[in-house]
Amino acid sequence: MQLGRRLTALVAMVLGFVVLSGNAAQAAYYNTYTDIASTPDTSCCTGVQGFAAGATYLYSIKNRTNYDDVSVIYRVHKTTGARVVMKNGTNNTSSNTWLGHGNDMTIVDIDGKHHMFIVTMKSSGAQLVRLRYDGTTYYHAGSYQVRLNGAVSTPSGINRVSVTGTTITFMFKSGRTIYNGSVPLRASSGTINLTKAFSLQVEGALVNGAPVPDLGTFTNQGFFYDESKKVLYYPLTKDNRSIVLVYRNVSPTTTGTAPAATNLSFRITSSKYSSKFEIEGVGISGGKLYFSTNRANSSGAYDGVHVFNGYVAA
């Protein structure tokens, strides 16, 4: 009887260990969020495009949908949600005509002053625009041509990788492909020649531990690269579903196809915004993952900036 009791206890301990180990190995998955502020349509602009997360503020571009001829930029305090449409200090209006589609942006400090670098996706003129900003006012500060193998390239994503005393190095994204490019630190114009780095795995990527059958049909959006941790976040959208895939241990020297992380993913499937829930851009600030959206249902548009609940970048 005593031996039987010992065996029973041993089996229970082993089973308990298996259960605990199984829970610990489960993939980290985040599917809830909190609204920080709305970014309502303006008289000109209805489509949410590029996004960037600064130390204190979140920045979201809206443009005139289907025309790409005028844009506004919202600044939102990431804690209080206080919101303002930034002023174009070049001509003292609330909009600008420089950003084209304005699909993605990244923040770079140059000589102690804040700048936004924004990809336009224009096939002529500038494919990258630099704005200098101070508080809630911005000024046109640079325009650049982007080329790949000598031909015009219109990347849809951009993120800062490094800044030295002479050079800013970026990652650019076109579709699922990441490219490297750089510009002299203080240059206000010039040509950026891209070189291919790596591609991002999409089909077969795991979301909450399982593949999404139609993930290959989702729309590309912007991206964010956490240069300090070598982690890339890549949002994809379709109808009322948005997914953020994560790629670890990637850098400008990575080649081939980078695999999506199997144990970390993000997804929102919105019943409230059933017509559209599109994550347009993402960014890390203070370890939290912030994002902007085009959101809509039968009663109208409810665009905004938000944060994923519970996630802290490790």
N, C-alpha and C positions, 0 to 999 in steps of 0.2 A: 504493500500500500504506500509506504514511504517513497519507494522508487517511482511508483506511478505518479505520485504528486509532484516529484521533482521533474519527471519528464513533461508533465502537463505545464508546469511553470516555465520550463525551458522552451517549449513550443510557443507558449504565449509571448515570451520575450522576443523570440525570433520573428513571430508574426508582427509584433508591435514595431520592431525595427524596420521590417519591410514596409509597413504602412507609412511610418515617419519618413523613411528614405524616399518613398514614392512621392509624398507631398513636397519634400524639399526639392525634388528634381523637376517639378512641374514648371512649365514655361511661364514667365512673367507676362501678363496680358492686361492691358488697360483699355477700358471701353466706356468710361464716363468722363465728363468734363464739366467745368464751371465757366459760365459767361463772365467776362470782365467788363465789356462794354459793347454796345451796338455801334456799327459804322453805317449809318443810314445813307440812302441815296442822296445825292445833291442835285442841283438843277442841271448839271452836265453829266454826272458820272454815276453809273449803276453797277459796274462789274468789279468785284474784288480781284486784285492781281497780287503784286509782290508784297512780301512781309519780311520784317526784321525785328528781332528782340534785342533791345539795348539793356543797359544795366538798370535803368529806371523806367524807360518808356518803350512801348510797342509801336511800330510804324506799319501802316497798312495803306497800300495804293489802291485807289479806285479809278477806273477810266470809263470813257464813253463806249459802252459795249458795241462791238461790230464796226467801230470807226477808228479806234486807237489814235485819236487826234488831240485829246485833251485829258488831263488827269488831275486828281487831287490827292493829297497825302494826309491821312489821319495820324495824330499822335495821341496815344492813350497811356495814362499812368497805369503800370502793371498791377499796382496794389489797390488804388482808390477807384480806378476806372474813369477818372477825369479825362475828358475827351475834347480835342480841338481840331479843326481843319487848319493845317499849317498854311502860312502865308508865303506866297512867291515874292520874295523881296526884290527880285529883279525888276518886276513891274507893278508891285503892290496889289496883286490880285490873289484870289484864293485858288487859282488853278494854273496849270502850265501846259505847254504844247511840245515838250521835249522828250517824253518818256515812251512814246509809242505804246506797245502793249504793256510795258512795265511789269513783266511777268515775275521777276524775282529781284531781290536786292540784298546787299550786305553792307555792314557799317565798318568804316576804317577811320581811325584818327591819324591826321597828318599835321605835324607841327603843333600839336595840342588842340587842333580844331576838328570837329566832327564832320564826316562826309558819308554820303550814301552813294554806292555804285549800283546802277540799275540797268538790267538788260532790256533792250527795247524790242527785240525780235523783228526789227525793220530790215528789209532787204537792200535798202539804200540809205545813205546818210550814216548816222552813228548807230552802232549796235550796242554801245555801252555809254552811259551818261553818268557823270559825277555831279552831285549836288553837295555844296557845303551848307551846313545848317547850324543855327545858333538859337536855342530855345525853340520857339514855334515858327521861326522864319528860315527859309532856305533860299539859296542862290545857285544859279547855274555856274559850275566851276570846271567842267571839262566834257569833251566828247571824243570817242575813240571808235576806230574801225576794228572789227574782229575778222580774222581770216583763218581758214583752214586749207592747207595745201594751195595757197594763193587765191582761193575763191572766198567770196563773202560767206561768213558763217553767222547764223542767227540763234545762238544758244538761248535756251529758255530758263536756265538756272545759273546762279553765281553764288560763290561764297569765298570769303577771305581765308587764306591758308596761313600766310605769314607776312610780316612787315619788317623790313630792315631800314637802315639809314638811307638806302638808295632805291629800294624796289618793293612793290606790293605784288605778292604772288596769289593767284586765285585758282580755284577749281571752277570750271564751267560745266554745265550739263546740257546735252542735247538729246532728247529722248531718254534712253537708258545709258548713254555713254558719257563718261566723265573725261574732261580734257583739262590740261594745265595751260595757264597763260599768265603773263606778268606785264606790269607797266611801271615805268620809272616813277618814283614816289611823288614827285612834284610836277610831273608832266600834265598839261591840261589838254593834250591831244596826242595823236599818234596811232600806230597800228599794233594790235595785239595778235601775235601769231600763235595759234593753238597747236598743241601736240596731244595725241590721244594717250590717255592713261589706262583706264579700265572700264568695263561694263558692269552693270548691276543686274544680278539675277532677279527675275520677277516670277516667271512661271515656276511652279513648284515651291515657292516660298511659303513657309509655315506661318499662319496667323492663328494664335491660340492653339498651337500644336498641330494644326491641320492645314492642308493646302486649300486655297480658294479656287474653285473650278474655273471661273471666268476672269481671274485676275489679269490675264494677258490682254483683256479688252478694256481695262481701266485707263483713264486719261492721266497722262503725265502732268505733274505740277512742278513747283520749285523744289528746293532741297536745302538742308542745313548740314554743314560739316563742323563738328566740334574738334578743332585742331589740337586742343590740349589732350584729348582722349582718343583721337584718331577714330571717331565714330561718325557715321553719316546717317542722316534721317531722310527718308524719301517718301513723300505723300503721293498717293494714287487715289483717284476718285471715279465713282460711277453712280449716277442718279443720287439716291439718298445714302450711299455708302462711301466712307472714306477710310483708307488704310494707310498706316505709316509703317514702312519696312525699315529695318535697322541693319547697318553693315559695320562690323567691327574690324579694327586693325587695318584700316585703309589709309593710304597717304598718297602724295603725288607720285611716288615711285611704284605704286601697285600696278600690276598689269593683269591681263586676262579677264576673267569674270569673277567679281567679288560675290561670295555667297551671302544671302540674307541670313541674319541671325535666326537660329531655331528656337531660342528661349527668351525672346523679347519681341513683342509686337503691340500695335495699337490699332483699334478699329472702332469707328462709330457707325452704327446703323440707326438712322433717325426715323422714328415714327412721327414725331412732331413736325419735322420738316421733310415731309415725304416727297415733295416735288424735287428738292435739291438739298444736298448737304455735302458741299465740296470744300475740303481743306485745301486752301490755295498755297499756303506757305507755313513753315514751322521754324522755331528757333528756341535755343536754350538760353535761359537767363536765371542765374541763381540756382542752377540745377534743375529747374522746372521746364517742361516742354510746353511752350505757348504756340498758338496757331491762329490763323485767320480763316474765315469762311465766307463763301457764297451760300446763303441758306434761304429756302423759300418753301412755302406751302400754298394752299389754295387761297389764302387770305393776303398774300403779299410776300415781300422780301424782308428778311431779318438777318442781314449780314452782321458780322461782329468779329471780335477777338476773344480768345478763350484760353484755358489751360487744362491739360489733362490732370485728372485727380489722382493723387497718390504716387505719381512717378517722380523720382529724384535721380538724376543722372549719376551713376556711380563711377 
